[in-house]
Amino acid sequence: MQEIKDNIIAISRHISDICVKKGKDPDNITVIAVTKTVDTDRINYAINNGIRNIGENKVQEIMAKYEKIEKNVNWHLIGHLQTNKVKYIIDKVALIHSVDSIGLAEEISKRAGKAGIQKDVLMQVNVAQEETKFGIEYEEIDSFAEQLSRFPGIRVKGLMTIAPYYEDTEQARPVFRRLKEKYDTLAAAGIPNVEMKYLSMGMTNDYVIAIEEGSNMVRIGTGIFGARNYDLL
Ligand SMILES: *Cc1c(COP(=O)(O)O)cnc(C)c1O
């Protein structure tokens, strides 16, 4: 497990270096350790070595692991969320990154209301218009934000995207840059209940470029835990 600790330290140094170079404060960058397929012992080891945020893409996996994970951590739902599963995670996750339909927002708002809370969410944007990916279209962001603004049980906290996989990660730069532009205009728009606090973009292969382009929340899986073994599930 030592390599998990080494990876966490290396990534944190790497992020500090980028921030120094770009005149940013490394404390403003949140690292989410993506724990899909990772067993609970390894997740707890990561938490004991400084990880404060973990991300899962499946509701089922959150449910299976939840009780076995250290309590001093924030859970993030980073994958597609089906409306009928919102009820299971509404009291478990700190931030839902994948809101991409009014129906889903409505259900989250309703369930949050019942639980007497407001839920922080991000709008997932399919910047590169990949058919295989979820998310609203770039052109829809403004009207989507206006619509979400009316749901009492949710608070919009920013934007999320998954860039296409590029061999040459430089190619992801325009994708990140485009979303940062929208993030800035929305921040200035002052829509009630819509705040631009988190820009969730960047994974193991492209997080450096994402941070250079303004990301303040990176989702790193293999870079921390090594290659995923889906057979274990
Ligand atoms: C799996 C996953 C990640 C992490 O991917 P790595 O390449 O392992 O860093 C990030 N974001 C989402 C939405 C994911 O599903």
The ligand as a Tripos MOL2 file, in Angstrom:
@<TRIPOS>MOLECULE
LIG
   15    15     1     0     0
SMALL
NO_CHARGES

@<TRIPOS>ATOM
      1 C1        -12.9420    7.0250  -13.1840 C.3       1 LIG1
      2 C2        -13.1960    8.4740  -13.2050 C.ar      1 LIG1
      3 C3        -12.1780    9.4130  -12.9310 C.ar      1 LIG1
      4 C4        -10.7550    9.0230  -12.6230 C.3       1 LIG1
      5 O1        -10.1010    8.5010  -13.7350 O.3       1 LIG1
      6 P1         -8.5180    8.2100  -13.7130 P.3       1 LIG1
      7 O2         -8.1360    8.2510  -15.1330 O.co2     1 LIG1
      8 O3         -8.3460    6.8730  -13.0910 O.co2     1 LIG1
      9 O4         -7.8860    9.2780  -12.9040 O.co2     1 LIG1
     10 C5        -12.5010   10.7530  -12.9360 C.ar      1 LIG1
     11 N1        -13.7540   11.1830  -13.2070 N.ar      1 LIG1
     12 C6        -14.7650   10.3260  -13.4690 C.ar      1 LIG1
     13 C7        -16.1180   10.8730  -13.7460 C.3       1 LIG1
     14 C8        -14.5260    8.9560  -13.4650 C.ar      1 LIG1
     15 O5        -15.5320    8.1100  -13.7350 O.3       1 LIG1
@<TRIPOS>BOND
     1     1     2 1
     2     2     3 ar
     3     2    14 ar
     4     3     4 1
     5     3    10 ar
     6     4     5 1
     7     5     6 1
     8     6     7 2
     9     6     8 1
    10     6     9 1
    11    10    11 ar
    12    11    12 ar
    13    12    13 1
    14    12    14 ar
    15    14    15 1
@<TRIPOS>SUBSTRUCTURE
     1 LIG1         1 GROUP 0 **** ****
